[in-house]
Amino acid sequence: MILVGIPTAFIAMAIAGVIWGRNVGGRIFTDAPEHFTSAEGASDEKELPSFGMVLAIVLTPLCLILLGEVRDSGQRQLRQVRAMAGKQQALQR
């Protein structure tokens, strides 16, 4: 499936993004909205979030996903161990 999906995705991306965008972009033109071009309230110095804040925002979901996977893996292994122990006890009887 992946061997078919990746080439298909690249072809679709080329058609939809490049060819269609170039074709339509040459025919349709609109001016930018006034609030984008006006200088009112615009300043060159914007207060950016700290690196630590950005890192926390990016890593929080990744850590939660990783913890969920570790928990699920541990539960699967525990079920397998209990099943094997139950079979072993049944064989000893």
N, C-alpha and C positions, 0 to 999 in steps of 0.2 A: 504494500500500500504506500509506503513512504517513497519507494522508487518511482511510483507514478505521481504521487502528490507533489513532490518538490518540483519536478520539471513543469507540471501543470500550473503550479503557483507562480513560477517565474514567467511563464508565458502570459498568464492572466495579468500579472503585475505590469508587464511590458505593454500589453494592450490597453489596460485600463488607466495606468498612470502616465505613461509617456506618450503613446500615440494619441489616445483620446484627449488627454489634457492639452497637448500641443494643438490638436485640431480645433477644439472648442475654444481654447484660450486665444487663438488668433481671430476668432469671430466675435467674441463677447468681451466687452470692456466695461468695467464700472469704476467709478471714482471711490477712493477710500472714504469712509465716514469721517465727518468733521471732527469728532472727538479723538480720532487717531492722529489727525494732522495738526490740531491746534496745540499751541505751546502752553496753554493755561494749566497751571498746577503741575506741569511736568518739570522734573528736576533730573539732572544728570546723575546725581548721587542717590541711589536707592539703597535702602538698608536691606541687605541680604541676610538670610538666616545663617546661623553659625554652622560650621562643618559638622559639629557634633549632633545638631538637631537634624540635619539632612541625613546623616549616617543612621541615627536612631529611627527615622521614618522609613528608611529603606530596609534596615535590618530587622525591625520588629516583625513584619509579616513573615520574613524568611525564617527567623528563629521559631516563630509559632508553628509554621508548617513543619520544620525539622523536628520540633518536640512532638508534634502529633504523629509523625511517621515513626519516630523512635518508640513512642508509647504503643502504637498499633503493632509494630514489629515485636515488641516485648510481649504483648498480650498473645500474639499468634504463637510465639515460641513457648510461652507458658502453657497454652492449651495443648500444644503438641506434647510437651513433657508430661502433662497430666494424663493425656490419652495413652501415651506409652506406658506410664506407671500403672494405669488401670488395666491395660492389657497384660502387663507383667504379673500383676496380682491375680488376675483371672487364670493365667496359665499355672501359677503356683498352687492354686486350690485344687 
